[in-house]
Amino acid sequence: MSEIKKQSTSGPGQERLYASCSNKIGKKNDGGVVDGNFLVYGTNNLRVVDASVFPNIPGYYPMIPLLMISEKASDVILAAAAH
């Protein structure tokens, strides 16, 4: 239980556990799982657009950053579909 609390605390007073940070967006050689277009490395046409792409829990309430990343992802997906 102490390990869960340790992992779920990213700052003072932030003791909530959100399912996030397991599929980090970033360069593959830096440990990233998803690229800047939300495509999973080593797969074809598989995208991840949820809180798992954050490298760290984005504050106490991740809803606003999640909405922002969702808007960005929708732009990327619509642009890819247009080609």
C-alpha positions as CSV (number, residue, x, y, z in Angstrom):
1,M,0.0,0.0,0.0
2,S,2.8,2.4,0.7
3,E,4.2,1.8,-2.8
4,I,0.8,2.8,-4.3
5,K,0.7,6.0,-2.2
6,K,4.3,6.8,-3.2
7,Q,3.5,6.4,-6.9
8,S,0.2,8.3,-6.7
9,T,1.8,11.4,-5.0
10,S,3.4,13.8,-7.4
11,G,3.5,16.8,-5.2
12,P,2.3,18.2,-1.9
13,G,-1.3,17.2,-1.2
14,Q,-1.6,15.2,-4.4
15,E,-2.6,11.8,-3.0
16,R,-4.9,10.6,-5.7
17,L,-4.2,7.7,-7.9
18,Y,-5.0,8.3,-11.6
19,A,-4.4,5.7,-14.3
20,S,-1.8,7.6,-16.1
21,C,1.9,7.7,-17.2
22,S,2.2,4.2,-18.5
23,N,2.5,5.0,-22.2
24,K,4.7,8.0,-22.2
25,I,4.6,10.3,-25.2
26,G,8.2,11.0,-26.4
27,K,11.1,9.7,-28.4
28,K,11.5,5.9,-28.5
29,N,15.1,6.0,-27.4
30,D,14.1,8.1,-24.4
31,G,11.6,5.5,-23.2
32,G,8.6,6.9,-25.1
33,V,5.8,4.5,-26.1
34,V,3.8,6.9,-28.2
35,D,5.1,9.4,-30.8
36,G,3.9,13.0,-31.3
37,N,1.1,11.8,-33.5
38,F,-0.2,9.5,-30.7
39,L,0.9,6.4,-32.7
40,V,2.3,3.5,-30.7
41,Y,5.9,2.6,-31.7
42,G,6.1,-0.8,-33.5
43,T,2.5,-1.0,-34.5
44,N,0.4,0.0,-37.5
45,N,-2.3,2.7,-37.0
46,L,-2.7,2.1,-33.3
47,R,-3.1,5.4,-31.3
48,V,-3.3,6.1,-27.6
49,V,-5.1,9.2,-26.5
50,D,-5.7,9.1,-22.8
51,A,-3.9,10.0,-19.5
52,S,-1.4,7.2,-20.0
53,V,0.6,9.4,-22.5
54,F,1.6,11.9,-19.8
55,P,5.1,11.4,-18.5
56,N,4.0,12.6,-15.1
57,I,0.6,13.2,-13.4
58,P,-0.3,16.7,-14.6
59,G,-1.3,18.2,-11.3
60,Y,-4.0,17.4,-8.9
61,Y,-6.9,17.3,-11.3
62,P,-5.8,16.0,-14.8
63,M,-9.1,16.7,-16.6
64,I,-8.0,20.0,-18.2
65,P,-4.6,18.7,-19.6
66,L,-6.5,15.6,-20.8
67,L,-9.0,17.8,-22.7
68,M,-6.1,19.7,-24.2
69,I,-4.3,16.6,-25.4
70,S,-7.6,15.1,-26.7
71,E,-8.1,18.3,-28.8
72,K,-4.6,18.0,-30.2
73,A,-5.1,14.3,-31.0
74,S,-8.3,15.0,-32.8
75,D,-6.5,17.5,-35.0
76,V,-3.7,15.0,-35.7
77,I,-6.2,12.2,-36.5
78,L,-8.4,14.3,-38.8
79,A,-5.3,15.5,-40.7
80,A,-4.0,12.0,-41.1
81,A,-7.4,10.8,-42.4
82,A,-7.5,13.6,-44.9
83,H,-4.4,12.3,-46.6
